[in-house]
Amino acid sequence: MTARDCIDRLIKPGEELIWIGGPAPRGMACLRAWAVVPTLVLSMIAASLASAADDRRDIALAVLVALAAVAFASAPFVSMRMSRYRVYAVTTDRAIITSTAGLPPHHDVPIEEASHYSVEVHASGYRSVVFKREFAGYGDTGRRPLVVGFMMLSDHEPAVAAIDRAARKGDSVQVLEPRLPVHLHTLRRCPRVTTNRASSFAAACGEPRAPAASVAGG
């Protein structure tokens, strides 16, 4: 299933698609960069256990620790792989976070709520458009925040421009079938802008602007 097919199944009557995209796979892998530390620690423990093993129990324990190290080491690659199924979309009514493989999580954020987004800059250089934070866990303690938003975008400006346009109930853009990988695709090819302001990007994409005043020569 393509990203466009996945979103078309979720579109409601009267709702129009404005933008579609996805996370940068390398950016999602950077979110799991912390796994390097436990990988190194567990690898050292497994090596020391194996070198001092006297019986089968010690060898079995070393193997288990080594397997745990492999699991941590694979975390960035798993995130990179799973990100290729993640789809982000902005419609005239909501911001959608879903997956072409039907994998969780799935979020529908009303455009009125999504318009209060914040842009977070990561150390890796990627940016996330955050809508809200929910809490996952059980009980009153041990709850961890769950960030809901368009995570690890290589270029966040098309997304925020689409959200701003939908919040203003402006004209929708023409939706094209993606020919590039979903994390590189935008529905409208716009000139590159050097400013970080979404308004200037929207202007580059064809937002109506006031005509420049002409000065008559004397």
CORQUI-V105856 format. One record per pair of residues at least 4 apart in sequence whose ideal C-beta (glycine too) atoms are under 6 Angstrom apart, sorted by the first residue. I is the first residue (numbers start at 0). J is the second residue. D is the distance in Angstrom with one decimal. If there is no record, write none. Layout:
BEGIN
I:J:D / I:J:D
END
This chain:
BEGIN
0:4:4.9 / 0:5:5.5 / 0:99:4.8 / 2:19:6.0 / 2:86:4.7 / 2:177:6.0 / 2:181:4.2 / 3:176:5.8 / 3:177:6.0 / 5:86:5.5 / 5:99:4.6 / 6:19:6.0 / 6:88:4.8 / 10:14:5.2 / 14:90:5.0 / 14:91:5.8 / 14:92:5.1 / 15:91:4.8 / 15:171:4.3 / 16:90:5.4 / 16:174:4.9 / 17:89:4.9 / 17:161:4.5 / 17:165:5.8 / 17:171:5.5 / 17:172:5.8 / 18:89:4.4 / 18:157:5.9 / 18:161:3.5 / 18:186:5.5 / 19:88:4.7 / 19:186:6.0 / 20:87:5.0 / 21:85:5.3 / 21:86:5.6 / 21:87:5.7 / 21:181:4.1 / 21:182:4.1 / 22:26:5.9 / 22:27:5.2 / 22:82:4.7 / 22:85:5.4 / 22:150:5.4 / 22:151:4.5 / 22:182:5.9 / 23:125:5.8 / 23:151:5.4 / 23:153:4.2 / 23:182:5.4 / 24:79:4.4 / 24:82:4.7 / 26:125:3.8 / 26:151:3.1 / 27:78:4.5 / 27:79:5.9 / 27:82:4.0 / 27:151:5.3 / 28:75:4.0 / 28:78:5.4 / 28:79:4.3 / 29:123:4.0 / 31:74:4.2 / 31:75:4.2 / 31:78:4.9 / 34:38:5.8 / 34:71:4.4 / 34:74:4.1 / 37:41:5.8 / 37:71:4.6 / 38:68:5.2 / 38:71:4.4 / 38:72:4.4 / 41:64:5.4 / 41:67:5.2 / 41:68:3.7 / 42:68:4.7 / 44:64:5.2 / 45:61:5.0 / 45:64:4.1 / 45:65:4.1 / 48:60:5.7 / 48:61:3.8 / 49:61:4.2 / 52:57:3.6 / 52:58:4.8 / 53:57:5.7 / 73:77:5.6 / 84:98:4.7 / 84:99:5.0 / 84:100:4.3 / 85:98:5.6 / 86:97:5.3 / 86:99:6.0 / 87:96:6.0 / 87:149:4.6 / 88:95:4.3 / 89:94:5.4 / 89:161:4.1 / 89:162:5.6 / 89:165:5.8 / 91:165:5.3 / 92:110:5.7 / 93:107:5.2 / 93:108:5.9 / 93:109:5.5 / 93:110:5.5 / 94:108:4.4 / 94:113:4.1 / 95:107:6.0 / 96:106:4.3 / 97:105:5.0 / 98:102:4.2 / 106:147:5.3 / 108:112:5.4 / 108:113:4.6 / 108:130:4.8 / 110:165:4.8 / 110:166:5.6 / 113:130:5.0 / 113:162:5.5 / 114:162:5.9 / 114:166:3.8 / 116:128:5.0 / 116:130:5.6 / 117:129:5.1 / 118:126:5.6 / 118:128:5.8 / 119:127:4.7 / 119:129:5.6 / 120:126:5.5 / 121:125:5.1 / 125:151:4.5 / 126:152:5.5 / 126:155:4.2 / 127:148:5.6 / 127:150:4.7 / 127:151:6.0 / 128:148:5.2 / 128:149:4.3 / 128:155:5.6 / 128:158:5.4 / 129:146:5.7 / 129:148:3.9 / 130:147:5.2 / 130:148:4.8 / 131:147:5.0 / 132:144:4.6 / 132:146:5.7 / 133:145:4.5 / 134:142:4.5 / 134:144:6.0 / 135:143:5.8 / 135:145:4.7 / 136:141:5.2 / 136:142:3.8 / 136:143:5.7 / 149:158:5.4 / 155:159:5.9 / 156:160:5.9 / 156:197:5.8 / 156:200:4.3 / 157:185:4.5 / 159:197:4.1 / 160:197:4.7 / 160:200:4.7 / 160:201:4.4 / 163:197:5.6 / 164:169:4.4 / 172:186:5.9 / 172:187:5.1 / 174:186:5.5 / 175:186:5.7 / 177:184:4.2 / 179:183:4.5 / 179:184:4.5 / 187:204:5.8 / 189:203:4.9 / 189:204:4.3 / 190:203:4.9 / 192:199:5.4 / 192:200:5.3 / 192:203:5.3 / 194:199:4.8 / 201:206:4.3 / 202:206:4.9 / 202:208:5.9
END
